[in-house]
Amino acid sequence: MMPAPPIALAPARLARSIRGSRRVRWGGALLLALAALVLAGPGLLGHDDGTLTDIVARRLIAPLARSDGGAVHVLGTDRFGRDLLTRLLVGGRISLAVGLLAAAVALGIGTAAGAVAGFAGGPIDRLIVGLTDAALAIPRVPFLLLLVALFEPGAGVTIVAIGVTGWMTVARLVRAEVRAVRTRAFVEAARALGARPARVLGRHVLPHALAPAMVAAALGVGNAIMLEAGLSFLGLGVQPPTPSWGNLIAAGRDSLVTAPWVALAPACAVTVTVLACSLIADGVEAALAGRR
């Protein structure tokens, strides 16, 4: 009997290459630092989370200035006298969670659709490809606005809406990789040894076909965070008083001249997060191309 093919060798080598990429390390470190800040930062700062005592005395305090109570506000305060850094970090929990979960929804749907289409072929492949092409033909932003407008705005609706409108690119990438991998010798050997189609797909094909989807997933997190910020800015995403980076930017648009830090701080947070996701995606893509 012929020996079992080394099915884990290529994914393991790719994983080592990805971990060795400088861009992946920098992007990952930046994302981990942001996650640590938004999770632990509000409790360490010791500022209140919005309980107001004297709005007039504390409103729109400049960055690094002290309030009457002696507390230093690193990023200043908003128009209601709330510490902006605390609000920024608490809002980061919502924005990062929305981005990660929405990207996970898109990755799950896209991977399942692309894997089934690429592995099954025939009418099933044509049906899924037709549905994917039809979904890609719909302008995403107007359709996204329609979806969130039909339901009560909130984080859950935003996650589902972004996820179900972003799976098509992942599906096309996974389908193409599955079609290329399913004819390789180790897949044919697994079939000859009597492995069921589901096991062949999940154990032998998908580990070799998911790498391009990782690039789309990394970019999808940053894209989802930007979409959430845009929806919240328009009042269709996370609703105040629950903070998110999008509605924090919206809250500062009326004071751009007198207090630009109110909108600038969350805008910079969105920019840094998207930059970190782009670095990870570039590093994974370089690893796929065999270079660092």
C-alpha positions in Angstrom: 0.0 0.0 0.0 1.3 3.4 -0.9 2.2 5.7 2.1 -0.2 8.5 3.0 0.7 11.8 1.3 2.3 14.6 3.4 -0.9 16.7 3.3 0.2 19.0 6.2 3.5 20.0 4.8 2.5 22.8 2.5 0.2 24.5 5.0 2.8 24.2 7.8 5.5 25.7 5.6 3.1 28.5 4.6 2.3 29.2 8.3 6.0 29.5 9.1 6.5 31.9 6.2 3.6 34.0 7.4 4.8 34.1 11.0 8.2 35.1 9.6 6.9 38.1 7.6 7.9 41.5 9.1 4.7 43.0 7.9 2.6 40.4 9.6 4.5 40.8 12.8 4.2 44.6 12.8 0.5 44.5 11.8 -0.2 41.8 14.4 1.6 43.6 17.1 -0.3 46.8 16.3 -3.6 45.0 16.4 -2.8 43.2 19.7 -1.7 46.5 21.2 -5.0 48.1 20.2 -7.0 45.2 21.5 -5.1 45.3 24.8 -5.7 49.1 25.1 -9.5 48.9 24.4 -9.9 45.9 26.8 -7.8 47.1 29.7 -7.5 50.8 29.1 -10.8 52.2 30.4 -10.4 50.5 33.8 -6.8 51.7 34.2 -7.6 55.3 33.4 -10.0 55.6 36.2 -12.2 58.3 34.5 -16.0 58.0 34.7 -17.8 56.5 31.7 -20.1 59.4 31.2 -21.6 60.3 34.6 -21.8 64.0 34.4 -21.5 66.4 37.3 -20.9 69.8 35.7 -21.2 69.8 31.9 -20.4 73.5 31.5 -17.1 73.2 33.5 -15.9 70.0 31.8 -17.1 70.3 28.2 -14.6 70.5 25.4 -11.5 70.6 27.6 -8.4 70.6 25.4 -6.0 67.5 25.3 -3.6 67.2 28.2 -5.6 69.8 30.2 -7.0 69.3 33.7 -10.6 69.6 34.7 -11.7 71.4 37.9 -11.5 68.1 39.8 -7.8 67.8 38.9 -8.1 64.9 36.5 -5.9 65.0 33.4 -7.7 64.3 30.1 -5.2 63.0 27.6 -7.4 63.5 24.6 -9.6 66.2 26.1 -13.4 65.9 26.6 -16.4 66.0 24.4 -19.3 68.4 24.4 -20.9 66.6 27.3 -17.8 66.7 29.5 -16.9 63.0 29.1 -13.3 61.9 28.9 -12.6 61.3 25.2 -9.9 58.7 25.7 -12.2 56.6 27.8 -14.9 56.9 25.3 -12.5 56.1 22.5 -11.3 52.9 24.1 -14.8 51.8 25.1 -15.9 52.5 21.5 -13.0 50.6 20.2 -14.4 47.4 21.8 -17.5 47.8 19.8 -15.8 48.8 16.5 -13.2 46.0 16.7 -15.8 43.4 17.7 -18.0 44.5 14.8 -15.1 44.3 12.3 -13.9 40.9 13.5 -17.3 39.3 13.7 -18.5 40.7 10.4 -15.3 39.5 8.7 -15.8 36.1 10.3 -19.4 35.9 9.0 -18.2 36.8 5.5 -15.3 34.3 5.7 -17.6 31.5 6.9 -20.2 32.0 4.2 -17.6 32.6 1.4 -15.5 29.6 2.4 -18.5 27.3 2.5 -19.9 28.5 -0.8 -16.6 28.5 -2.6 -15.5 25.1 -1.3 -18.8 23.4 -2.3 -18.8 25.1 -5.7 -15.1 24.2 -6.5 -15.3 20.7 -5.2 -18.7 19.6 -6.6 -18.4 21.2 -10.0 -21.2 20.8 -12.5 -24.7 22.3 -11.9 -23.9 23.1 -8.3 -20.8 25.0 -9.3 -22.8 27.0 -11.9 -25.6 27.7 -9.5 -23.3 29.1 -6.8 -21.2 31.0 -9.3 -24.3 32.6 -10.7 -25.5 33.6 -7.2 -22.1 35.0 -6.4 -22.0 37.0 -9.7 -25.5 38.3 -9.1 -24.6 39.4 -5.5 -21.4 41.1 -6.8 -23.5 43.0 -9.3 -25.5 44.7 -6.5 -23.9 48.0 -5.3 -22.7 47.1 -1.8 -23.1 50.4 0.0 -26.6 51.2 -1.2 -27.7 47.7 -0.4 -26.0 47.8 3.0 -27.9 51.1 3.7 -31.1 49.4 2.7 -30.5 46.4 4.9 -29.7 48.4 8.1 -32.6 50.8 7.4 -35.1 48.0 7.4 -34.3 46.9 10.9 -33.6 48.6 14.2 -30.0 49.9 14.0 -27.5 48.3 16.3 -24.3 46.3 16.5 -25.9 43.0 15.7 -27.7 44.2 12.6 -24.5 45.9 11.5 -22.4 42.7 11.9 -24.9 40.6 9.9 -25.4 43.3 7.2 -21.7 43.7 6.6 -21.1 40.0 6.7 -23.8 38.9 4.3 -22.7 41.6 1.8 -19.0 40.8 1.9 -18.7 37.0 1.3 -18.5 37.0 -2.5 -14.8 37.8 -3.0 -13.9 35.1 -0.5 -16.1 32.6 -2.3 -14.4 33.2 -5.6 -10.9 32.9 -4.2 -11.7 29.7 -2.3 -13.5 28.2 -5.4 -10.5 28.9 -7.6 -8.0 27.3 -5.1 -10.2 24.3 -4.5 -10.5 23.7 -8.3 -6.7 23.8 -8.5 -6.1 21.5 -5.5 -8.7 18.9 -6.1 -6.8 17.3 -9.0 -3.5 17.0 -7.2 -2.0 13.5 -6.6 -2.5 13.5 -2.8 -6.2 14.2 -3.3 -6.6 11.4 -5.8 -4.7 9.1 -3.4 -7.1 10.0 -0.6 -10.1 9.2 -2.9 -8.5 5.9 -3.9 -8.1 4.9 -0.3 -11.8 5.3 0.2 -12.1 8.6 1.9 -15.5 10.2 1.8 -16.0 13.4 -0.3 -16.6 15.5 2.9 -13.4 14.2 4.5 -11.4 14.7 1.3 -12.7 18.3 1.1 -12.2 19.2 4.8 -9.0 17.2 5.5 -7.1 17.3 2.2 -8.3 20.2 0.1 -9.3 23.1 2.3 -6.1 23.3 4.2 -4.3 24.0 0.9 -7.0 26.3 -0.4 -7.7 28.8 2.4 -4.5 30.8 2.2 -5.8 33.4 -0.3 -9.0 33.7 1.7 -6.8 34.8 4.7 -5.7 37.9 2.7 -9.3 38.7 1.9 -10.3 38.2 5.6 -7.5 40.5 6.9 -8.6 43.2 4.4 -12.2 42.4 5.3 -11.7 43.3 9.0 -10.4 46.8 8.1 -13.1 47.2 5.5 -15.8 46.2 8.0 -14.5 48.7 10.6 -14.7 51.4 8.0 -18.2 50.4 6.9 -19.3 50.3 10.6 -17.8 53.8 11.1 -19.6 55.1 8.0 -23.0 53.5 9.1 -22.6 54.8 12.6 -21.7 58.2 11.3 -24.9 58.3 9.4 -26.9 57.1 12.4 -27.6 53.6 11.0 -25.0 51.7 13.0 -24.2 51.5 16.7 -26.6 54.0 18.4 -25.6 56.5 21.1 -25.0 56.6 24.0 -23.1 53.3 23.2 -19.9 54.6 21.8 -18.3 53.4 18.6 -15.6 55.1 16.5 -18.2 56.0 13.9 -20.6 57.8 16.1 -17.7 59.5 18.0 -16.6 61.0 14.7 -20.2 62.1 14.0 -20.4 63.6 17.5 -17.4 65.8 16.7 -18.4 67.1 13.3 -20.2 70.1 14.8 -17.0 71.2 16.6 -14.4 70.6 14.0 -13.2 74.3 14.2 -13.4 74.9 17.9 -12.5 71.3 19.2 -11.1 69.2 16.3 -9.7 66.6 18.7 -13.2 65.2 19.3 -13.5 63.9 15.7 -9.8 63.5 15.0 -9.0 61.0 17.7 -11.5 58.3 16.6 -10.6 59.0 12.9 -7.0 58.3 13.7 -8.0 55.1 15.6 -9.8 53.9 12.5 -6.8 54.7 10.3 -4.3 52.9 12.5 -6.6 49.8 12.7 -7.1 49.6 8.9 -3.3 50.1 8.4 -2.6 47.2 10.7 -5.0 45.0 8.8 -3.5 46.0 5.5 0.0 45.2 6.8 -1.2 41.7 7.8 -2.8 41.2 4.4 0.3 42.4 2.5 2.5 40.0 4.6 0.2 37.0 3.9 0.1 37.9 0.2 3.9 38.1 0.1 4.2 34.8 1.9 1.9 33.2 -0.7 4.2 34.6 -3.4 7.2 33.0 -1.8 8.8 36.3 -0.6 9.0 38.3 2.6 
